[in-house]
């Protein structure tokens, strides 16, 4: 039987979702448990860099007063709330994940462009839950011959989950790093496993990258 779901680490890319300061445990729009996964995400980013595999940091940017926002937060952003607002400290990626001193170029990102972090590493803005919605993520991955998407970051039920579903619908092999994403539960993990998402720990992924 042909295996269509096992990760192929030599064709993998790491996608880090919404790991921004406003969503940390003490942030403006705190997602509890997010601060605790930052060290594991940082370890994954470093390992993918060392392995020469692509890393994509996907971020939210809510311009106060804008209506181009997911429905859940639209009313508060339209009213002028500053949550991951462009050019604010809270919009920046959590410390230790990107190179020291790196700042988001929000004008570039909001224009739909990618911001380069380093070789095979970029930042991408998404306007809704999924990292594939109104972004060039799929084409970027295809151009780098990636067929395996490894997901980590913030708030499993909101953005990582639809990203994994959309990746699967595009025939990517999928991995969720269970101890490098916030707001997990046994039910949520079982839900993803049922569509063929591989559930790996940070230790699993680091070992697999070394062994590839």
C-alpha distance (Angstrom), angle and dihedral (degrees) to the residues before:
residue distance angle dihedral
X1 . . .
X2 3.80 . .
X3 3.80 114.2 .
X4 3.78 111.8 -135.8
X5 3.80 101.8 165.6
X6 3.83 109.9 46.8
X7 3.82 110.0 107.7
X8 3.78 117.5 -106.0
X9 3.77 101.9 -150.5
X10 3.79 95.1 -168.4
X11 3.82 87.0 61.7
X12 3.80 98.2 38.3
X13 3.81 132.6 121.0
X14 3.80 128.8 -165.3
X15 3.82 116.5 -131.5
X16 3.82 114.1 -166.3
X17 3.79 112.1 -165.7
X18 3.82 128.9 -152.2
X19 3.79 96.9 -31.9
X20 3.82 90.9 159.2
X21 3.78 130.6 144.9
X22 3.81 96.3 -112.2
X23 3.82 88.6 60.6
X24 3.81 96.2 50.4
X25 3.80 118.0 107.2
X26 3.81 92.3 -91.0
X27 3.80 96.2 36.6
X28 3.78 133.5 117.4
X29 3.83 90.9 -98.7
X30 3.79 99.1 23.4
X31 3.80 121.0 -161.1
X32 3.77 103.5 -165.0
X33 3.80 115.1 -125.1
X34 3.79 94.4 26.3
X35 3.81 95.3 106.4
X36 3.79 89.5 54.4
X37 3.81 94.6 58.7
X38 3.82 95.5 50.6
X39 3.84 95.4 90.8
X40 3.81 91.8 52.3
X41 3.79 92.1 46.9
X42 3.81 89.6 49.9
X43 3.81 89.6 51.9
X44 3.81 90.9 50.9
X45 3.81 92.6 49.3
X46 3.80 91.6 50.9
X47 3.80 91.7 47.7
X48 3.80 93.8 50.3
X49 3.80 89.8 48.0
X50 3.80 91.0 51.8
X51 3.80 90.6 47.9
X52 3.81 91.3 50.7
X53 3.80 91.4 -121.1
X54 3.83 122.8 142.3
X55 3.80 120.5 -92.5
X56 3.81 121.0 -164.6
X57 3.81 120.0 -170.4
X58 3.81 108.0 -160.3
X59 3.81 116.7 -161.9
X60 3.80 142.3 -175.5
X61 3.81 120.9 -130.2
X62 3.79 116.4 -174.1
X63 3.80 112.4 -169.8
X64 3.84 107.0 -152.3
X65 3.80 109.6 -109.4
X66 3.81 93.7 21.1
X67 3.79 122.5 131.7
X68 3.81 94.5 -162.1
X69 3.79 90.1 96.1
X70 3.80 135.0 110.3
X71 3.79 111.3 -84.6
X72 3.80 94.8 -112.0
X73 3.81 93.1 64.1
X74 3.80 100.8 23.6
X75 3.80 97.8 101.2
X76 3.81 94.8 51.5
X77 3.80 93.7 45.6
X78 3.80 91.5 47.0
X79 3.81 86.6 52.6
X80 3.81 89.9 57.0
X81 3.80 103.4 -97.4
X82 3.80 115.2 160.7
X83 3.80 108.3 -133.3
X84 3.81 115.2 151.5
X85 3.79 84.7 -20.3
X86 3.81 116.7 -178.3
X87 3.82 114.2 -88.9
X88 3.82 93.9 10.7
X89 3.80 125.2 122.6
X90 3.80 88.6 -121.1
X91 3.79 92.7 61.3
X92 3.81 92.5 58.2
X93 3.79 122.4 101.6
X94 3.81 115.2 -98.4
X95 3.79 114.3 -83.6
X96 3.79 116.1 -92.5
X97 3.80 97.2 28.8
X98 3.81 99.8 82.7
X99 3.82 125.7 37.8
X100 3.79 113.8 -74.3
X101 3.80 111.8 -85.5
X102 3.80 95.0 16.8
X103 3.81 113.4 141.7
X104 3.76 130.7 -172.3
X105 3.81 116.0 -104.4
X106 3.78 93.7 -139.4
X107 3.80 95.8 -178.9
X108 3.79 90.4 55.7
X109 3.80 93.5 44.3
X110 3.81 95.4 47.5
X111 3.81 87.9 51.9
X112 3.81 87.6 62.3
X113 3.79 95.5 -105.7
X114 3.79 127.4 130.5
X115 3.79 122.3 -115.8
X116 3.78 116.1 -140.7
X117 3.80 118.2 -130.8
X118 3.79 98.1 172.0
X119 3.80 141.7 -52.0
X120 3.82 107.6 -23.4
X121 3.84 91.4 -6.5
X122 3.80 126.6 107.9
X123 3.80 144.3 156.7
X124 3.81 121.0 -126.2
X125 3.83 131.0 -172.9
X126 3.80 120.4 -135.8
X127 3.82 122.7 -168.6
X128 3.81 98.4 -156.3
X129 3.83 141.0 22.3
X130 3.79 102.8 -67.2
X131 3.80 121.4 66.6
X132 3.83 87.3 -139.9
X133 3.82 95.9 56.1
X134 3.83 111.7 107.5
X135 3.80 91.6 -19.6
X136 3.81 136.1 108.0
X137 3.80 92.9 -123.4
X138 3.80 95.9 118.8
X139 3.79 94.8 49.6
X140 3.81 91.3 44.4
X141 3.80 90.6 54.3
X142 3.80 93.7 44.5
X143 3.80 91.7 51.6
X144 3.80 89.0 56.0
X145 3.82 92.0 48.0
X146 3.81 92.8 -115.1
X147 3.79 118.2 159.7
X148 3.83 98.9 164.2
X149 3.82 123.1 68.7
X150 3.82 117.3 -161.6
X151 3.80 112.9 -164.1
X152 3.82 129.8 -158.0
X153 3.81 135.8 149.9
X154 3.78 139.8 71.3
X155 3.80 134.2 2.5
X156 3.80 111.1 -8.0
X157 3.84 99.1 -151.2
X158 3.81 95.0 50.8
X159 3.82 111.5 42.9
X160 3.82 112.4 -6.4
X161 3.81 92.3 53.4
X162 3.85 97.9 54.4
X163 3.79 88.8 41.7
X164 3.79 89.7 56.9
X165 3.80 92.4 46.6
X166 3.80 91.1 48.9
X167 3.80 91.1 47.3
X168 3.80 90.3 52.2
X169 3.82 91.2 48.3
X170 3.80 87.1 55.7
X171 3.83 90.7 52.3
X172 3.78 96.5 -108.1
X173 3.79 117.6 145.3
X174 3.78 107.0 -118.4
X175 3.81 137.7 -145.1
X176 3.80 129.1 -178.3
X177 3.80 114.9 -160.7
X178 3.79 97.1 -141.4
X179 3.82 98.3 -161.5
X180 3.80 93.3 43.0
X181 3.81 97.7 59.9
X182 3.79 128.8 68.7
X183 3.81 128.8 -128.1
X184 3.79 98.4 31.2
X185 3.79 123.8 159.1
X186 3.80 133.7 175.4
X187 3.82 90.6 -107.1
X188 3.80 93.0 50.8
X189 3.79 92.4 48.3
X190 3.81 92.6 47.5
X191 3.81 89.0 50.5
X192 3.81 90.7 56.3
X193 3.78 95.1 42.0
X194 3.80 88.3 55.5
X195 3.83 90.6 65.5
X196 3.79 93.7 47.6
X197 3.80 101.9 -90.9
X198 3.81 110.8 152.1
X199 3.81 112.2 -130.3
X200 3.81 109.6 -145.9
X201 3.79 134.2 165.0
X202 3.79 123.4 -130.8
X203 3.80 88.9 -104.0
X204 3.82 90.2 53.1
X205 3.78 92.6 51.4
X206 3.80 94.9 46.0
X207 3.81 90.7 50.8
X208 3.80 92.1 47.4
X209 3.80 92.1 51.4
X210 3.78 91.1 51.5
X211 3.80 92.1 48.3
X212 3.79 97.5 47.2
